[in-house]
Structures are given as structure tokens and as C-alpha cells.
């Protein structure tokens, strides 16, 4: 775990301190950072969490891959590992088997759990149990068979940012100025953005199991935290989520705005999302209506069914096949 998690996390935090170098500052870099926090953060929230982990909506395969590549650019683990960890968290939330319960300590739930080898979490049987649906896909299996692939995707992203920003800056400045501009774009647009996305994600694991209010009496310590919800595009309504993990929206009261759900609905308008999972009460009503419809269909398929159901008219006689 030292080289897989500790080294990248510590290294990116240290490198991100370069934002304090005046030569690396530009408003373009700041805007790229802020926009990137939302866009790349949503590849975790919408992609890894609501799509891959809970299957709360469906999307075209190519768009799912786009979300996954964006999530790899956040350096938040491979898809199968992320999904297995989060599903295990739901199965054992705030119990001993929970990989990152802050009831151990706040620091443990926030980040320290990543630095400690958890044999049960990373055992192959755990992935077979919690992420089997992903690992049958050759794309996800390839990523797991190449554990350094997220690092290469992250590095490729840095090169892309650096080359594109350097080339753009040459249009108005010299090579030295372009180099400073490109370095600033990487520092702000990639490194600092990564750190911010990390801590926003980790805050869902830590803060929302300690601070906040509860709409539902769940069997763990999940809380609704408005501050985390603000920065994490709705994920801070965590008690709502734990009460109904499959539901695509975590908004249970009018003021609990769920930006991620609104964006999924926007994707649906352009054909990039469908089968959006509604709240449990609506699912139950649909299931009840479906069962009633099935009963009616089975009844209508039997002899004399229409007569028994009280139907009248000549078409009933034609469909009922009365005996001669």
C-alpha cells in the first residue's frame, strides 16, 4: 500500500504547494482548477459512485468509459477497487469491517485507512464478492491486471495539459513565459485540482459520518452535511443515501439540492442516461402496479376470464371461446 497510495498522495500534496510560487499564477490556471474540480469530481461522484457502484442509471458504454478515464485522472484508484471498497462500506457501515469508518478516528476515516494494508479489503475474494459485475468486463479487468495504469493515465494528463498550455502561450509570449504559464496550468489545473477532489471525496467518508442531521433512522452513523453536499454536488446528503443507496437522487427535502442528479437528468434529455432509479417508495408503487398488471394478464389469458372479470359486449364472447 505504501507505493500504491502513500507515495502518490504525499507527492501530489507536496507538488501542489507550488501554487504559492508567484510565477505560476494566472487566472486561466485558477479557472481551470475550479472547473476541473467540478468536471473531474463528477467522474467520481456520477461515474464511480452512482453509475458503477450503485447502478442508479444507465448510459452508453462509450460514455461510461469517458467517465472512468476522467476518474483515473483523479488518481482515486481503479474502478473495481473503488467500487468494491464502497460496496463493502455499505455492507458493513461503521462496523469493524468498514474500510474507512471515522468512528475509529477522524483521520482514519478521512485518509489514513489508505496507508494501511487491509488484507480482507484487497483479497481477491472481496473483489469477486463486491465487484464481480465490473471484472467480467475486459476493460476493467485489464486495468486491474495493470495496477500502474492509473499512474500512466495521470501522467499522460499532465503531459497533455503542459503541451497544450505551452503551445497556446507561445501565441502571446516568449518561451520562458510560456513555460511558466504551462507549469502554472499543471500545478493549478492538475495537482491542486487533484488534492481538492481528494479531500472533497474523503470528506464524504469522514465528515458525513460524524457531523450533521439525520432524516432516517439507519443502522449506522451516516449524517446529512450541507457543507459537504455543497462541495460534493449532493453527496453530503449521506444519511439520505444510506437510507436508499440504489436511488439516483439523494434529495429528500426541498432544500437538499442534488446537483449530480440534476446533471444526470440533463444527460437523459440528450439520450446519455436512462433507467434512472427513482426513490424506494416510487419503485415499490411501480412494482405493485406491475404485479397487478401481471395478475390481470394471466387472468385474461384463461377461458371465460373476461366474463369472470365482469366484461360485457360482443367482443367478450368472441375472445372467451365458450363451449358448444
C-alpha positions in Angstrom: 0.0 0.0 0.0 3.0 2.3 0.5 3.8 2.7 -3.1 0.2 2.4 -4.4 -1.3 5.0 -2.2 1.1 6.7 0.3 3.7 7.8 -2.2 1.3 9.4 -4.8 -0.8 11.0 -2.1 2.1 12.6 -0.3 3.9 13.5 -3.6 0.9 15.3 -5.1 0.2 17.2 -1.9 3.8 18.4 -1.8 3.9 19.3 -5.5 0.6 21.2 -5.2 2.3 23.6 -2.8 3.9 25.2 -5.9 0.6 27.2 -6.2 2.4 29.6 -3.9 5.1 30.3 -6.5 4.0 33.8 -7.9 5.4 32.9 -11.4 3.0 30.0 -11.7 -0.2 32.1 -11.0 -2.6 33.0 -13.8 -6.3 33.5 -13.8 -6.6 30.9 -16.6 -5.0 28.3 -14.3 -7.3 29.2 -11.5 -10.4 28.9 -13.7 -9.1 25.5 -15.0 -8.7 24.4 -11.4 -12.2 25.4 -10.4 -13.9 24.0 -13.5 -11.8 20.8 -13.2 -12.8 20.3 -9.6 -16.4 20.0 -10.8 -15.9 18.2 -14.0 -13.4 15.6 -12.7 -15.1 15.4 -9.4 -18.2 14.4 -11.2 -16.4 11.5 -12.8 -16.0 10.1 -9.3 -19.5 11.1 -8.0 -21.5 10.4 -11.1 -19.2 7.8 -12.6 -17.6 5.7 -9.9 -20.3 6.2 -7.3 -23.8 6.4 -8.8 -23.2 4.6 -12.1 -20.6 1.9 -11.4 -21.2 1.2 -7.7 -25.0 1.6 -7.3 -26.1 1.3 -10.9 -28.6 4.1 -10.3 -28.8 4.9 -14.0 -27.6 3.5 -17.4 -25.6 5.2 -20.0 -23.9 4.3 -23.3 -20.8 2.2 -22.9 -18.6 4.8 -24.6 -19.8 7.5 -22.2 -19.2 5.2 -19.2 -15.6 4.8 -20.4 -15.2 8.6 -20.7 -16.3 8.9 -17.0 -13.9 6.2 -16.0 -10.9 7.7 -17.8 -11.8 11.0 -16.1 -11.9 9.3 -12.7 -8.5 7.8 -13.4 -7.2 11.3 -13.9 -8.2 12.0 -10.3 -5.9 9.2 -9.1 -8.6 7.7 -6.9 -7.9 4.1 -7.5 -9.0 1.7 -10.2 -12.8 1.3 -10.9 -13.1 -2.2 -9.4 -11.1 -1.4 -6.3 -13.2 1.8 -5.7 -16.5 0.0 -6.3 -15.6 -2.9 -4.1 -14.4 -0.6 -1.3 -17.6 1.4 -1.4 -19.9 -1.6 -1.6 -18.1 -3.1 1.4 -18.6 0.2 3.2 -22.4 -0.1 2.7 -22.4 -3.7 3.7 -20.6 -3.0 7.0 -21.0 0.7 7.5 -19.5 1.9 10.8 -18.8 -1.7 11.8 -15.4 -3.3 12.2 -15.3 -4.5 8.6 -16.0 -0.9 7.3 -12.8 0.1 5.5 -13.0 3.8 6.5 -15.3 4.4 9.4 -14.4 7.7 11.1 -15.7 6.2 14.3 -12.1 4.8 14.6 -10.7 8.3 14.3 -11.5 11.2 12.0 -8.1 11.0 10.4 -8.5 7.3 9.8 -11.9 7.7 8.1 -10.6 10.7 6.0 -7.3 9.3 4.6 -5.2 7.2 6.9 -7.1 4.0 6.0 -5.4 4.3 2.6 -1.9 4.0 4.1 -2.6 0.7 6.0 -2.6 -2.7 4.4 -6.1 -4.2 4.7 -5.8 -7.8 3.8 -9.6 -8.5 3.7 -10.3 -5.4 1.6 -7.7 -6.3 -1.0 -8.2 -10.1 -1.0 -9.3 -11.4 -4.5 -12.4 -13.0 -2.8 -13.5 -9.5 -1.8 -13.4 -8.3 -5.4 -15.2 -11.4 -6.5 -17.9 -10.7 -4.0 -18.3 -6.9 -4.4 -17.1 -6.1 -7.9 -17.8 -9.2 -10.0 -20.1 -7.3 -12.4 -17.2 -5.0 -13.3 -14.5 -7.6 -13.6 -16.4 -9.6 -16.2 -15.8 -6.6 -18.5 -12.4 -7.0 -20.2 -11.8 -3.2 -20.0 -12.0 -3.2 -16.2 -10.1 -6.5 -15.9 -7.3 -5.0 -18.0 -7.0 -2.1 -15.6 -6.8 -4.5 -12.6 -4.2 -6.6 -14.3 -2.1 -3.4 -14.9 -2.1 -1.8 -11.5 0.2 1.1 -12.6 -2.2 2.1 -15.4 -3.9 4.8 -13.3 -0.5 6.4 -12.8 0.2 6.4 -16.5 -3.2 7.9 -17.3 -2.5 10.6 -14.7 1.0 11.3 -16.1 -0.4 11.4 -19.7 -2.9 14.0 -18.4 -0.1 16.2 -17.1 1.8 16.0 -20.4 -1.4 16.9 -22.3 -2.0 20.0 -20.1 1.6 21.1 -20.3 2.0 20.8 -24.0 -1.4 22.4 -24.9 -0.9 25.3 -22.5 2.7 25.9 -23.6 1.7 25.9 -27.3 -1.2 28.3 -26.5 1.0 30.7 -24.5 3.5 31.0 -27.4 0.9 33.0 -29.2 1.4 35.9 -26.9 4.7 35.5 -25.0 8.2 34.1 -25.3 9.4 30.5 -24.5 10.2 31.4 -20.8 6.8 33.0 -20.2 5.1 30.1 -21.9 7.0 27.6 -19.7 5.9 29.4 -16.6 2.3 29.5 -17.8 2.3 25.8 -18.7 3.8 25.0 -15.3 1.1 27.0 -13.6 -1.6 25.3 -15.5 -0.3 21.9 -14.4 0.2 23.0 -10.8 -3.3 24.6 -10.5 -5.3 22.7 -13.2 -4.0 19.2 -12.3 -2.1 19.0 -9.0 -4.2 21.3 -6.8 -7.4 20.2 -8.5 -6.5 16.6 -7.6 -5.9 17.5 -4.0 -9.2 19.3 -3.8 -11.1 16.4 -5.4 -9.4 14.0 -3.0 -10.4 15.9 0.1 -14.0 16.5 -1.1 -14.4 12.8 -1.7 -12.7 11.9 1.6 -15.0 14.3 3.5 -18.0 12.1 2.4 -16.3 9.2 4.2 -15.3 11.2 7.3 -17.4 14.4 8.0 -20.8 12.9 6.9 -20.4 10.1 9.4 -19.7 12.5 12.3 -21.4 15.9 11.7 -24.9 16.7 10.5 -28.5 15.8 10.9 -30.5 12.6 10.1 -33.7 12.3 8.2 -33.7 8.5 8.5 -33.0 6.1 11.4 -30.4 4.0 9.6 -28.3 1.3 11.4 -25.1 3.3 11.1 -24.0 6.9 11.8 -24.5 8.5 8.4 -25.4 12.2 8.5 -26.6 14.9 6.2 -23.9 17.6 6.0 -24.8 20.7 4.0 -21.2 21.9 3.6 -20.1 18.5 2.1 -23.2 18.5 -0.1 -22.3 21.9 -1.4 -18.8 21.0 -2.5 -19.6 17.3 -3.4 -22.6 18.2 -5.6 -25.1 16.5 -3.3 -23.0 13.6 -1.9 -23.2 15.3 1.5 -26.8 14.2 2.0 -25.3 11.0 3.1 -27.9 9.8 5.5 -30.4 10.1 2.7 -28.1 8.0 0.5 -27.6 5.3 3.1 -31.4 5.0 3.6 -31.8 4.2 -0.1 -28.5 3.5 -1.8 -29.9 2.5 -5.2 -31.8 5.7 -5.7 -30.2 8.1 -8.2 -31.2 11.2 -6.2 -30.2 12.0 -2.6 -32.6 14.9 -2.2 -35.3 14.0 0.4 -36.2 17.6 1.4 -36.8 20.6 -0.8 -33.6 22.4 0.3 -31.4 19.4 -0.2 -30.2 20.3 -3.6 -28.6 17.4 -5.6 -26.5 18.8 -8.4 -25.4 15.4 -9.6 -29.0 14.2 -10.0 -29.9 17.3 -12.0 -26.9 16.6 -14.3 -28.0 13.0 -14.8 -31.4 14.3 -15.7 -29.8 16.7 -18.1 -27.9 13.8 -19.7 -31.2 12.0 -20.1 -32.5 14.9 -22.1 -29.8 14.3 -24.7 -30.0 10.5 -24.6 -26.9 9.8 -22.5 -28.8 8.5 -19.4 -31.9 6.3 -19.0 -33.4 3.9 -16.5 -32.8 6.4 -13.7 -33.6 4.7 -10.5 -36.4 6.6 -8.5 -36.9 6.6 -4.7 -37.8 3.4 -3.0 -41.5 4.4 -2.5 -41.9 5.0 -6.2 -40.1 1.7 -7.0 -42.5 -0.1 -4.6 -45.5 1.6 -6.2 -44.3 0.6 -9.7 -43.7 -3.0 -8.6 -47.2 -3.2 -7.1 -48.7 -1.9 -10.3 -46.6 -4.4 -12.3 -47.8 -7.3 -10.1 -51.4 -6.1 -10.5 -51.0 -5.9 -14.3 -49.4 -9.4 -14.4 -52.4 -10.8 -12.4 -54.8 -9.2 -14.8 -52.9 -10.5 -17.9 -52.8 -14.0 -16.5 -56.5 -13.9 -15.7 -57.3 -12.6 -19.2 -55.4 -15.5 -20.8 -57.7 -18.1 -19.2 -61.1 -19.3 -20.6 -64.2 -17.3 -19.5 -61.8 -14.8 -17.9 -63.5 -11.8 -19.4 -66.8 -13.0 -18.2 -65.5 -13.6 -14.7 -64.0 -10.1 -14.7 -67.4 -8.6 -15.4 -66.7 -7.6 -19.0 -69.7 -7.2 -21.4 -70.2 -6.8 -25.1 -69.9 -8.9 -28.2 -66.0 -8.8 -28.2 -66.1 -10.8 -24.9 -68.0 -13.6 -26.5 -65.6 -13.7 -29.4 -62.5 -13.9 -27.1 -63.8 -16.2 -24.5 -64.2 -19.4 -26.5 -67.4 -20.6 -24.9 -68.1 -24.4 -25.2 -70.7 -25.5 -27.7 
